[in-house]
Amino acid sequence: MPNPLTPTNRTRLAPSPTGALHLGNARTILVTWALARQRGWRIVLRIEDLDGPRVKPGAIEETIETLAWLGMDWDEGPIVQSHGLAPYREAMCRLASAGLAYPSELTRTEIEAAASAPQEGVHETAFPASLRPPAASLGPRAFDREDMNWRLVVPAGAVEVEDEVMGRVRLDPSTSVGDFVIWTKRGQPSYQLAVVVDDARQGVTHVVRGNDLIDSAGRQVVLYRALGLSPMPGYAHLPLVRGSDGKRLAKRHGDTRVSAYRSAGVSSERIVGLVAGWSGMERRPIAAREFAGALDLRRIPRADVIFGPEDDAWLRNRC
């Protein structure tokens, strides 16, 4: 799985078809696209559909159509992750043969029983070091069981990530998550492994996403090192869009799907204009190309965005 030998800067638009694109997703993808067009990066459209049970029928087609309606384009893709698992299997063979991955049949209940109680708002229980197999049983092995969870041997110590929005961030996956799952018993790679493999083989040099994924950056740095891949991409983690209750934008906040607003007669320029207002610019109807020309990442507020009734009213041109 060699790293592509190319000097071209690339980023990726990577929607997950587990539901329709909502305003929070659209904001992140629009900013990613705008930065790429502004800075001359090539854009890869990648559909991350490995969360099989949650993928909605027709969501891939609807997502692609919605991105185009908003005024975005791309240079490569769409590339659908589930259409080829061979690169992920190859990565697993490399990690297992290097003694950096091991199969684990422990259940979530067993892990939680061995761990201290998770903090409020944390949805992943850290894998305690005490549950890692004894050192004598770790070592080179064959990746010969795709129907089991496999975990990465996470080295002790923190890693540092230089983030264009958040600055220098210090992360320690060995204590925050421990030996995390990189292959699932569904016979598919985990999100973390799939993202690293795809970013490396697709030549992605810049990753722009929500700041809820900053912890993932630490895990992905560890995976890049374990697989011997370079260079690692640069990061920019954007503040999230939240509802008026302070929680991440979701169904509980009403129908914030871009397709729903489109069906209600809201123009794409008005959606982009809302994102512009969230990005330190004047809130007014604006085309995606104009947004890309005017965006300044330094002016994006560092606090999370709150989507409230006044935003919905502005989109519907009621104020």
Steps between C-alpha positions, in 0.01 A plus 500: 500500500754762389431865558429678168804685367340831409567861593134590451311622805171320550209503739188290513130551532397194699126489574356193671170377348346413836243771438434811297747788509397748772615858554783400735646256248448749219691770689809280544494373141447849355795640696717206392402550136550878517849467650595250232382720214662804661836331557518287186458160667351213305180360649419131543135413560496192723183332623568346841236228505659230715250550784280250316195466728454879517540577128168624364380383156541775243707716737814482285323629191316767697820621666688533172208684342473736799871589488468586132185707565688703761756585231783264590705289263793258533794373300497128588224259594254425631698218659282266707686330785297180501577428135842362584629371835836366373708806605366475857576126516852571378547755777374250757742236375786746541396596854441141609826370352686782678345399832306828521148357494325216679153340497273578792175328596430717804150642515416862577362391836827331592699805397277737695524277807879525491508873433417796717169671429515711181466875528169667420459543127768244412349216299804274473636314799878495511651153458698438822863401460431211737288333231776496238630143452825418680812613319602138449190437287539815292718494192489428129191310393284441196190706438290187462174584679294770332196414713658636820582840641868587470668765712807711438784484753504870593839619627518702820549871471339806347512622142478860384282621215547839338150624421433807285198593710574362848875551503731237648297224663650233724316165494569171676303210347670254736307649792189644330401183307774241544529218248217599267319282246638520145312204349146402593332164531273606210799425277575866433760756609412747771454867412849583628684244287292566189561875520876464537530245220285707265664832580844350438419318175295792365779747575299714743723772642239716681213386720224745596223376731306570820682535830307205642755291308812655650555190715494295181801695378708351781394147409566563134849631568571178691369295206703698246812421702411133548448457126812698411306753292608856430452783477216542746232746393459845648183557703239769551224413747202734483265592785177299493151613412272442799133542574360756742533241780877490448502147361642409160249567223280193451142385441401622846536856368244454223549435131828671412565293187623706207260305276206601722584868467544456126157338475356795695633739236815619677772584248850355509635856527309546823643178647851611402424845641414350838832314499674826403348668806626215716846548347565859600351652184188704430187286504340549161405276208822409323610247238750230596767642269476844657513341846819317403658825385416687819553238773779572748566212739652743749165680534294191582381536863662242728183449705242243393217627282143501635222436249181653635151602384631829363729309263214287377290815451782665302533199273128510432527877439268589786726765649 
